[in-house]
Amino acid sequence: MKRLLSNSILLLTLLSACSKMDDTYKQFIANGEIPYAGAVDSVKVFPGKNRLQLSWLLTDPQVTKAKIYWNNKSDSFEVVTKRMYEVDTVKVILSPMAEGPYSFDIYTFDDKGNKSIRVSSTGQVFGDRYISSLLPRPVKSAIYATGKVSITWGSADAHVTATKIRYTDTDGSEQRITVPVDSATTTLSNFAFSSSASFAYTTEYKPDTSAIDIFNSAEETVVVKGPPKEYTKSGWTATASDFDEPSGRGPGNALDNNTSTVWQMSKVSGSTYPHTITVDMGVTNLAYGFTFVQRSPLDGPLKLVEIEVSNDKTTWVPVGSYTLASVTDKQYLELTDTMSFRYFRVIVRSDYKNGNYSALAEVGVYRR
């Protein structure tokens, strides 16, 4: 009996508490349920240059306007809307906007003044600070020959979309071309060459794939290098680590301007790579690169070579490793930077027949 009485008191207490809660709740819905306007859906923010674009889907036919707030609601923008289809896309551009990150709150209102719940999103505005950080795509080389310039590009930044070049042609007209980001080389046709000829270019960036604007790096000017001019080899001398003594085809044959004669590396048993030829030009020359001519007809032509230079024949500076092409045409190995030296040596590491020795018709040095 006591337990039943206790449970009855507890039930009355709960009912009394619920009644008080209902009374409190009814203060807020005295006129029925709270009506809300339909909120925006699928909000997207697209960055731009001192501006940005917001878009969202509108599904509530009663919505007549939207209001966008940012900077802790100290700034706002009102958009009048009218749904034309079952689902409409609303697009709004906010401009001008200071560079930096933003957080937006969006509310909609219907024709009765009812307000939607808040929908938030974030975005970025880019400006002069971002532009000043953009670097033009690097140019590895720009070389003129036979009326055209061949440009070799370095790797492009992940946000690069294209590069735009302008130059003057042989008719004196300005030409403009667009280089796709995946192009490793570009040719400028009918280029008006002179000792100081150049071209200008800018690189285009998109900081985000959804950006509504393209940004350009500062314009860069590149001086074009002229055609190669080989130094005369008169007075040059050469020595080698070895050569085919029975035939007398020594290292001097690589300097005689005669492609029919060759420096034949030693064929004796046990002879193998590397084989080295060292050249003394007699004077110090400024070099843009080296020339090579394979023997003809091709028979196990040279493949991998290393080049070193010196001014005293004691201290040697590595220039780099190069893979020669298996062709009889003269090959030009361009240096990354010009160098001045008197001596150079070529260390032959392999040939195209995977043999132990080969032969070289000519080697030289050129300027521009």
C-alpha positions in Angstrom: 0.0 0.0 0.0 2.9 2.4 0.9 4.6 1.6 -2.4 1.4 2.3 -4.4 1.0 5.6 -2.6 4.6 6.5 -3.3 4.2 5.8 -7.0 1.1 7.8 -7.2 2.8 10.8 -5.7 5.7 10.5 -8.2 3.3 10.3 -11.1 1.5 13.5 -9.9 4.8 15.3 -9.5 5.9 14.4 -13.1 2.5 15.4 -14.5 2.8 18.7 -12.7 6.4 19.3 -14.0 5.3 18.5 -17.6 2.4 20.9 -17.2 4.8 23.7 -16.2 7.1 22.9 -19.2 4.1 23.1 -21.5 3.2 26.4 -20.1 6.7 27.7 -20.7 6.8 26.3 -24.3 3.4 27.7 -25.1 4.8 31.2 -24.5 6.9 30.8 -27.7 4.3 29.1 -29.8 1.3 31.0 -28.6 0.1 31.4 -32.2 0.9 27.8 -33.2 4.1 26.2 -34.7 7.0 28.6 -35.6 7.1 29.0 -39.4 10.5 29.0 -41.2 11.4 30.0 -44.7 13.1 27.3 -46.7 16.9 27.5 -46.2 19.4 27.6 -49.0 21.0 24.3 -50.1 24.3 23.2 -51.6 26.2 26.5 -51.0 29.4 26.9 -52.9 32.0 29.7 -52.8 34.2 30.5 -55.8 37.3 32.6 -55.2 38.3 35.5 -57.4 40.4 38.6 -57.6 39.2 41.0 -54.9 35.8 39.4 -55.3 34.1 36.0 -55.0 31.0 34.3 -56.1 28.4 32.4 -54.0 25.9 30.0 -55.4 23.1 27.9 -53.8 20.0 26.0 -54.7 16.6 27.5 -53.9 13.7 25.1 -53.5 11.1 27.0 -51.4 8.7 28.9 -53.8 7.7 31.3 -51.1 11.2 32.7 -50.6 11.5 36.2 -51.9 15.0 37.3 -50.7 18.2 36.1 -49.1 20.7 38.0 -46.9 24.4 37.2 -46.7 26.4 38.3 -43.6 30.2 38.3 -43.1 32.8 39.9 -40.8 30.7 39.0 -37.8 27.6 40.4 -39.4 29.2 43.9 -39.7 28.8 43.5 -43.5 25.9 42.2 -45.4 24.3 41.9 -48.9 20.7 41.4 -49.8 19.5 39.3 -52.8 16.0 39.5 -54.2 15.0 36.0 -55.5 12.2 34.6 -57.5 12.0 30.9 -58.2 11.4 30.2 -61.9 11.8 26.4 -61.8 11.2 23.6 -59.3 14.9 24.0 -58.2 16.7 27.2 -59.1 20.4 28.1 -58.8 21.1 31.5 -57.3 24.5 33.1 -58.1 25.8 36.2 -56.3 29.1 38.1 -56.8 30.4 40.1 -53.9 32.8 42.9 -55.0 35.0 44.6 -54.1 36.3 42.4 -51.3 39.6 42.8 -49.4 42.0 39.9 -49.8 41.8 37.1 -47.2 39.6 34.3 -45.8 35.8 34.8 -45.2 33.0 33.1 -43.3 29.5 33.7 -44.5 26.0 33.2 -42.9 23.1 33.0 -45.3 19.4 33.4 -44.4 16.3 33.5 -46.6 13.0 35.2 -46.1 9.5 34.4 -47.5 6.8 36.9 -48.5 5.4 36.8 -45.0 8.8 37.9 -43.5 9.5 34.4 -42.0 13.2 33.7 -41.7 15.1 30.5 -42.4 17.7 28.8 -40.3 21.3 29.8 -40.8 23.4 28.2 -43.4 27.2 28.9 -43.2 30.1 28.5 -45.6 33.7 29.8 -46.0 35.7 31.1 -48.9 38.9 33.0 -50.0 39.5 36.2 -51.8 42.8 36.7 -53.6 44.5 40.0 -54.4 47.8 41.9 -54.8 49.5 39.9 -52.0 48.8 36.6 -53.8 49.8 38.1 -57.2 53.2 39.3 -55.9 54.0 35.7 -54.9 53.5 34.3 -58.4 56.6 33.3 -60.4 56.8 33.0 -64.1 57.4 29.5 -65.4 61.2 29.0 -65.7 62.8 29.0 -69.1 65.7 26.5 -69.4 66.8 27.8 -72.8 65.8 30.1 -75.6 67.9 29.6 -78.7 67.6 31.1 -82.2 68.5 29.2 -85.4 67.2 29.4 -89.0 64.5 32.0 -88.4 62.9 30.6 -85.3 63.4 30.4 -81.5 63.2 27.1 -79.7 62.2 27.5 -76.0 62.7 24.8 -73.5 60.5 25.1 -70.4 61.2 24.1 -66.8 58.5 22.4 -64.6 55.3 24.4 -64.0 53.7 25.0 -60.7 50.6 22.9 -59.9 48.3 26.0 -60.2 49.6 27.1 -63.6 47.1 27.0 -66.4 49.1 28.5 -69.3 51.9 30.8 -70.4 51.4 33.7 -72.8 54.2 35.0 -75.0 54.6 38.1 -77.1 57.4 38.8 -79.6 58.2 40.7 -82.7 58.3 38.9 -86.0 60.4 39.6 -89.1 57.7 41.9 -90.5 57.8 44.1 -87.3 54.4 42.9 -86.1 53.8 41.8 -82.6 52.8 38.2 -82.2 51.1 36.6 -79.2 50.8 32.9 -78.5 49.5 30.8 -75.6 51.5 27.9 -74.4 49.6 25.0 -72.7 50.8 24.0 -69.3 51.8 20.5 -70.5 54.1 21.8 -73.3 57.8 21.2 -72.6 59.0 23.1 -75.7 57.7 26.0 -77.8 58.8 27.4 -81.2 58.5 31.1 -82.1 58.4 31.3 -85.9 59.7 34.2 -88.1 61.5 35.6 -85.1 63.2 39.0 -85.6 66.7 38.2 -84.3 69.4 40.6 -83.3 72.2 40.6 -80.7 69.7 41.9 -78.1 66.5 40.2 -79.3 64.1 39.1 -76.6 60.6 38.0 -76.0 58.3 38.7 -73.0 55.9 36.3 -71.3 53.6 36.0 -68.3 52.4 32.8 -66.6 48.7 32.3 -65.8 47.6 30.9 -62.4 44.3 29.6 -60.9 44.7 29.4 -57.1 41.8 27.0 -57.1 40.1 24.9 -59.9 36.8 26.7 -59.0 38.3 30.2 -59.2 36.3 32.7 -61.3 39.4 34.7 -62.2 42.9 34.0 -63.7 45.9 35.6 -62.2 49.1 36.6 -64.0 52.7 36.7 -62.8 54.7 39.8 -63.5 55.9 40.0 -67.1 59.4 38.5 -67.7 61.8 39.3 -70.5 64.1 36.7 -71.9 67.1 37.5 -74.1 67.4 35.0 -76.9 70.7 33.3 -77.5 72.0 33.4 -81.1 73.0 30.5 -83.3 76.1 28.5 -82.2 79.5 29.6 -83.5 82.2 27.0 -83.1 85.7 28.1 -82.1 88.3 27.3 -84.6 90.4 24.3 -83.5 93.6 25.6 -85.0 96.4 25.1 -82.5 94.4 22.8 -80.3 96.0 19.6 -79.0 94.6 16.4 -77.6 95.8 13.5 -75.5 93.9 10.3 -74.6 94.0 7.6 -72.0 94.4 5.2 -74.9 93.9 4.7 -78.6 94.2 2.1 -81.3 98.0 2.3 -81.8 98.3 -0.2 -84.7 96.0 1.9 -86.8 97.4 5.2 -85.6 94.0 6.7 -85.1 94.9 8.9 -82.2 93.0 11.7 -80.3 94.2 14.4 -82.7 91.8 13.0 -85.3 88.9 14.4 -83.2 90.2 17.9 -83.7 91.1 17.9 -87.5 87.6 19.0 -88.8 87.5 15.9 -90.9 84.6 13.6 -90.0 86.2 10.7 -92.0 89.0 10.4 -89.4 88.3 9.2 -85.9 89.9 8.8 -82.4 89.6 5.0 -82.2 89.8 3.8 -78.6 92.1 0.9 -77.8 91.0 -2.5 -79.0 93.5 -4.5 -77.0 92.3 -7.4 -74.9 91.1 -6.1 -71.5 90.5 -2.5 -72.7 87.1 -1.2 -71.5 85.3 1.9 -70.4 86.0 4.6 -69.4 88.1 6.0 -72.2 89.2 9.7 -71.9 90.2 12.4 -74.3 91.7 15.7 -72.9 91.9 18.8 -75.1 94.1 21.9 -74.6 92.6 24.9 -76.5 95.7 27.0 -75.9 93.7 30.0 -74.6 90.8 30.5 -72.3 87.4 30.6 -74.2 83.9 31.4 -73.1 81.8 28.4 -73.9 78.1 28.0 -74.3 78.4 24.3 -75.0 80.1 21.4 -76.8 79.8 19.8 -80.2 80.1 16.1 -81.0 80.1 14.2 -84.3 79.7 10.4 -84.2 81.7 8.3 -86.7 80.0 7.5 -89.9 78.7 5.0 -90.7 77.3 4.4 -87.2 78.9 1.4 -85.6 78.5 1.3 -81.8 78.4 5.1 -81.5 79.1 6.8 -78.2 76.3 6.9 -75.7 77.0 8.2 -72.2 79.8 10.9 -71.8 80.9 13.0 -68.9 82.6 16.4 -69.4 85.0 18.2 -67.0 86.8 21.6 -67.5 89.9 23.2 -66.1 92.1 26.3 -66.3 95.3 24.7 -65.0 94.9 21.1 -65.9 95.1 20.2 -62.2 91.7 21.2 -60.8 88.8 19.9 -62.8 85.2 21.1 -62.5 82.4 18.6 -63.6 80.1 20.0 -66.2 77.6 17.2 -66.4 76.7 13.9 -67.9 75.1 13.7 -71.4 73.5 11.0 -73.5 74.6 11.4 -77.2 72.1 10.5 -79.9 72.8 7.7 -82.3 73.0 10.0 -85.3 75.7 11.2 -87.7 74.5 14.9 -87.5 76.5 17.3 -85.4 75.1 17.4 -81.9 75.1 20.5 -79.6 75.3 20.0 -75.9 74.1 23.3 -74.3 75.5 24.3 -70.9 73.1 25.5 -68.3 75.4 28.5 -67.6 78.3 29.8 -69.7 81.7 28.8 -68.5 85.3 30.0 -69.2 88.1 27.5 -69.4 91.2 26.4 -71.4 91.1 22.6 -71.0 88.3 20.2 -71.2 88.1 16.4 -71.1 85.5 13.9 -72.2 85.1 10.7 -70.3 83.3 8.1 -72.4 81.3 5.7 -70.3 79.4 3.6 -72.8 78.3 3.0 -76.4 75.1 1.8 -78.1 76.5 -1.7 -78.7 77.3 -2.3 -75.0 80.9 -2.9 -76.1 84.2 -2.1 -74.5 85.4 0.7 -76.9 84.2 2.9 -79.7 85.3 5.9 -81.8 84.7 9.6 -82.0 84.9 11.7 -85.2 84.9 15.3 -83.9 84.6 17.2 -80.6 84.4 21.0 -80.3 83.3 24.0 -78.3 81.0 26.8 -79.3 79.8 30.3 -78.3 76.8 32.3 -79.3 
